[in-house]
Amino acid sequence: MQHDDNPIRVVVADDHAIFRAGTRATLESDPGIKVIGEAQDGVEALHMVRALQPDVLLLDVEMPKMSGVEVARQLRKEEAPVRLLALSAYNDREYVYGLLDNGASGYLLKDEAETHLIVEAVHGVARGEDDWISRSLATHLLRHRRLHEDPTLLLSEREQEVLRHAALGLDNDAIGERLFISPYTVKNHLDKIKAQKVGVRTRTELVIWAWQNGLVKRGDQIE
């Protein structure tokens, strides 16, 4: 941990005054941390980082004038040496990746971040660590990474069977006969995959997606 005579200098950016005050008290309960500024919106946070040059910016995501993601993006563009740690009530993937992709060293959820965790995270981020993620977010990010590596994990086993047969050229009647389900059920599966899982509009686009993502391969035959 940082020595008392050389504490970690932190700016807290959050649009809720009561939360800022509580966070400041939490951080300054540790002698190795000193809060040197509080910002109530994104623009003020950006100005404070430029003027005060803190070691760590503790940053909310949803703020007036400029979001946390926009602040992070601008600081990255400026190559500011400050380390970013997000502390937010929002677990939307857009926000999480928006911060992490723009240089944040961690993302903690307010309802999961106990006092000791916030203090430990600030120390860790100041040391250059980049893995301070709330537990529920870590699980979500791991699942998203797996899906990115293998998008077919989005599909149930039955959906994969139906789509595989469709990609090999069978119509709904033939698929239903082979899988012992009705053509109507086949259609429902394909419609759900298109609209809810893959995000395409036509059967042709769905078949192309199946081939592109390895659900079927050259040489595969109908069993």
RAMOFEN-V448819 format. One record per helix or strand of 2 or more residues. SS is the DSSP state (a for helix, b for strand). FROM is the first residue (numbers start at 0). TO is the last residue. If there is no record, write none. Layout:
SS & FROM & TO
SS & FROM & TO
This chain:
a & 3 & 5
b & 7 & 12
a & 16 & 27
b & 32 & 38
a & 41 & 51
b & 55 & 58
a & 67 & 76
b & 82 & 87
a & 92 & 99
b & 103 & 108
a & 114 & 125
b & 131 & 132
a & 134 & 148
a & 150 & 153
a & 156 & 166
a & 171 & 178
a & 182 & 197
a & 202 & 211
